[in-house]
Amino acid sequence: MVSRIKMIEFTDEAITRLHYISEQKEENYFRVGITGGGCGGHEYIFDYCDSVNADDFTLVVGHVRIVIDAMSAPYLDGLTLDYIQKGLNEEFIFNNPNQTYACGCGKSVGF
């Protein structure tokens, strides 16, 4: 099942993991966005967030808040955030219909 929260969808696995991380680290705010960099021109941001700017969007997922800056919002519209765990490897996956290119390293994307 996927929960629709405004512009971003979160799989059940992603929601469960976000809640777990939030409880372990005592952090309730996560910043999701796009920044310049890499061979594709952009990289995803996914990190803890200490402050919310006046023009940020905030999405509520249970007790977790997802903060998105205004510049990143159009690039993330329609994004599905997933979480996978295979053996010892685990990661959040950005399934983004706006993305037109992904570098072989898996870190850099183009729009």
C-alpha positions as CSV (number, residue, x, y, z in Angstrom):
1,M,0.0,0.0,0.0
2,V,1.2,3.6,-0.7
3,S,0.1,6.6,1.3
4,R,-0.5,9.8,-0.8
5,I,0.7,12.9,1.1
6,K,0.3,16.0,-1.2
7,M,3.1,15.8,-3.8
8,I,5.0,12.8,-2.5
9,E,3.9,9.2,-2.0
10,F,5.5,7.0,0.7
11,T,5.4,3.2,0.6
12,D,4.6,1.4,3.9
13,E,8.2,0.3,4.1
14,A,9.4,3.9,3.9
15,I,6.9,5.1,6.5
16,T,7.9,2.3,8.9
17,R,11.6,3.1,8.5
18,L,11.1,6.8,8.8
19,H,9.2,6.3,12.1
20,Y,11.9,3.9,13.3
21,I,14.8,6.3,12.5
22,S,12.8,9.1,14.1
23,E,12.4,7.2,17.4
24,Q,16.0,6.0,17.5
25,K,17.6,9.4,16.8
26,E,14.8,11.5,18.4
27,E,14.5,13.5,15.2
28,N,11.1,14.3,13.8
29,Y,12.1,16.4,10.8
30,F,13.7,15.2,7.6
31,R,14.7,17.4,4.6
32,V,14.0,15.9,1.1
33,G,15.1,17.9,-1.9
34,I,17.4,18.4,-4.9
35,T,20.8,20.1,-5.0
36,G,23.3,20.7,-7.8
37,G,26.1,18.2,-8.3
38,G,27.4,15.1,-9.8
39,C,27.7,14.2,-13.5
40,G,23.9,14.2,-13.9
41,G,23.7,17.8,-12.6
42,H,21.6,17.0,-9.5
43,E,21.6,14.9,-6.4
44,Y,18.9,14.1,-4.0
45,I,19.0,15.5,-0.4
46,F,17.7,13.3,2.4
47,D,18.9,14.2,5.8
48,Y,17.8,15.4,9.3
49,C,16.4,18.9,9.4
50,D,17.0,21.4,12.3
51,S,15.0,24.3,10.9
52,V,12.1,25.0,8.6
53,N,12.2,28.1,6.3
54,A,9.2,30.3,5.7
55,D,8.9,29.1,2.0
56,D,9.4,25.4,2.8
57,F,6.6,22.8,2.4
58,T,6.0,20.5,5.3
59,L,4.4,17.1,4.8
60,V,3.2,15.1,7.8
61,V,3.7,11.3,7.8
62,G,2.6,10.1,11.2
63,H,4.8,11.8,13.8
64,V,7.5,12.6,11.2
65,R,7.7,15.9,9.2
66,I,9.1,15.9,5.7
67,V,10.5,19.4,4.8
68,I,10.9,20.3,1.1
69,D,12.3,23.6,-0.1
70,A,10.4,25.6,-2.7
71,M,13.0,25.1,-5.4
72,S,13.0,21.3,-5.1
73,A,9.2,21.0,-4.9
74,P,8.5,20.9,-8.7
75,Y,11.2,18.3,-9.2
76,L,9.7,16.1,-6.5
77,D,6.1,16.3,-7.6
78,G,4.9,12.7,-8.1
79,L,7.9,11.1,-6.3
80,T,7.5,7.8,-4.5
81,L,9.9,7.3,-1.6
82,D,10.5,3.7,-1.0
83,Y,12.8,1.8,1.4
84,I,14.5,-1.5,0.7
85,Q,16.6,-3.9,2.7
86,K,18.6,-6.7,1.1
87,G,20.9,-8.6,3.4
88,L,23.1,-6.0,5.1
89,N,22.3,-3.3,2.5
90,E,19.5,-0.9,3.1
91,E,18.5,2.4,1.4
92,F,15.7,4.8,0.6
93,I,14.8,4.7,-3.1
94,F,13.6,7.8,-5.0
95,N,11.2,6.7,-7.7
96,N,10.8,10.0,-9.6
97,P,8.8,10.3,-12.9
98,N,10.4,13.7,-13.5
99,Q,13.9,12.2,-13.6
100,T,15.3,11.7,-17.1
101,Y,18.8,10.5,-16.3
102,A,20.5,8.5,-13.6
103,C,24.3,8.2,-13.3
104,G,25.8,4.7,-13.0
105,C,27.0,5.5,-9.5
106,G,23.4,5.9,-8.4
107,K,24.0,9.3,-6.7
108,S,23.5,11.8,-9.6
109,V,20.3,12.4,-11.6
110,G,19.1,14.7,-14.4
111,F,15.8,16.4,-15.1
